[in-house]
């Protein structure tokens, strides 16, 4: 199955998504970037279906992918990093929608990193937690109120750029601590491809630096 087949496949239920996911991971002969994108597309379709089936009115609430999933880089064992964003309206309706989204993911045994926040709460959390802010820099709209997602992205990026001189120092400290703990990827026999110096975390850090507008990420050889 290719990514173009996902919209023609009934994946509304957990069984449908699980079967389509299994076919993609076992039958697709092209691993790497192609398969990560195809898996993200398939998961987008499934979660969008769960969202639209769970709410009649999408104004004031949106489902947002953040972090690696926000970048469309979904590996077979990646967490689903999701934010259910709402405008502070009916809390019972938001809680019920969250249950309809999270439980099917848990039922399939998939790792889920989730949060339910208003834009103001998301902004405050990002200000206190650098990792949350880095994840929000890659926020991508999945379903619901596009204006709500767009406004959050705009605000988070503005905050990041305004606070860059201070936060980039914290980012460097975070990268140095991780490098000391994990070592340098190219010198290790069995490196952690995500956490070691020169791994995927550092590629994310480079994108964050570029997003600050204080410097550009190196382009030659980065891919």
N, C-alpha and C positions, 0 to 999 in steps of 0.2 A: 504494500500500500504506500502511496506517496501522499504528500501533504495536500495535494489537490483533491484527494478522495475524502478527506475528513468531513467536508460539508455535505457529502452525498451519503454519509453513513449515519444510522440512527445511534447516537451516543447519549441520548437523553438520560438513561439510567446508568447506575454504576457499572452494571454488567456490560453495557454497550461501550462505555469508555474504556473499561479494563480490557475488553477484547481488542478494540482498535489500537490501544496502546501496546498490547502484547504483539500484535501483528507488525506494528511499526518498528518495534525494537528487535524483532527476530527475523523479519523478512526484508527489511530495508538494507540493501547492500552498501549504502553510502553513509558511513558513520561520520562523526565529527560535526562540523558546523551545520551541514544539511540536516542531519538527524536531530540536532538540538533545536533547530528552527521548526522542523516538522512536529516535534513533540510539544513545543510551546504553542504552535497553531492548534493542534488537536486539543490541548488542555484549555486554551482560550475558548474554543467552541463549546466544550463541555461546561465550563464554569459560567459562561454567558447564558447557556440554557438553564442551568440551575438558578441563576439570578432572575432571569425573566419569568421563570415559572413560579418563583417565590414572591413576586411583588407585582401588583397591578399598576402602580405608579412609580416611575423611576426618578421623578424629580426630587431632589434633596437627598439622594443616596446614590453612591457609586461604588463599584468594585474596582480596585486598583492593584495591579501587579507591581511589586517593588523589587529592588535588588537584582539578582541574576535573572529571575523570571521576568522582571520588568524589562531587562535588556533582550529578552527572547532567547536566553541561553539556558535551556532546560535540559539537563542531563538526566539519565535514567534514575539516579539516586539523589537528585537535587531536592531541596525543600521547595514547597510552594510558598513563596513569600507574598502574602496577601493583606491588603488593607481594605476594610469596609468603611468607607468614608460617608459621614452623614451630617446634616445641617443642624442637628440637635432637636429634630422633630419628635415624633412618636417613639419613645424608647422601646415600648413593647413590640412594635412592628419591626424595628431595627434588630432587636434581639431574636425575634422569630426568623427573620431573614438570615441572620448569622448562623443560626442552627441549621437552616436548610442548605447553607453553603458548606459549613465546616464538617458536619457529620458524614456526608457522602465521601469526603476526602479521607477522614479517619477510617471509615468502613473499608476502604481499599488498602489501608495500611500505609498510605503515603505520608511522608513527613510534611507537617504544616506549621509555618511560622505566621501567625495571624494576629491582627489587632482590629479593634473597632473604635474609631475616633472621629471627632469633629475636626475640621481644618485647624481650629485654634489649638486643640489638644495635640494634633500631629505636629504642629509648629513648636509647641512648648517641649514636647518630648524630643524633637530633633535638636533643640537648643541645648538640652541636657545630656544627650547621648549621641556621640559622634557617629556610631555605627548606624543608628536610626537615620540620621541625616544623610549619610552616604547611600543608604538604601533608597531614600526618597528622591535622591538626585536622578535615579533611574525609573521613577514612577511612570507607569504606562496604563492608560485607561482601558478597562475591559468591558464594562457594562454600566448602564445607569446614566446618571446626570453628568454629561461630559463637561459642562461648565464648572461643576464642583471640582472635578479632577484637575481641569486646566488652571483654575484659580489657585489650587494648592501647589501645583508644579511651579507656577509663576512666583508665588510667595517664597517657596523653599529655595528656589534658585537665587532670588534676590537676597534672602537672608545669607545664603552661602557666600555670595560675592561680597556682601557688606562686611561679613565677619571673617573673610578669608585670611587676613594677616594673623589672626589669633588661631583660627581653626586649622590652618595648614601646619602650624607648629605642632598642634595636637595630633594631626594626621601623621606627621613624620615620627613623632614619639611612638605612635601605635605601630607603625611599620617597623621601626627599629626594635621594639619589644618582641614583635612576632618573628623577626629575623634572628634575634638572639635565641629564641626558644626553638625555632624550626631549622635554622641553618640556611645555607645558600643552595638553591636547587641544583645548580649545575655541578656542584662538587659532592653531591650525595649519591650513594648507590641506590637508595630507595627513598627519593624525596617525596614530600607532601606537595603535590602539584598545585594545590590551592594556597596553602599557607606559607610555604617556604619562600625565602627571598628570591625574587624573579618569577614567582608563580602568578596565579590568577588574581590573588588579592592585590598584588602590586599593580597589575593592569587596571584594576578598578580604581586604585589610588591615583594612577596617572590620569584617568578620565576625570576624576574629581578635581585634580589640579587644573586641568584644562578648563573645566566648568567654572573655575574661580575667575577666569580672565586675567589672572596675574602671570600666567605662563602657559605655553602650549605643550601638550604631550608630545614626546618624540614619535615620529611617524615611520621612519625608516626601520624596517624589520620588526615592528611591534606585532603585527598580525602573526 
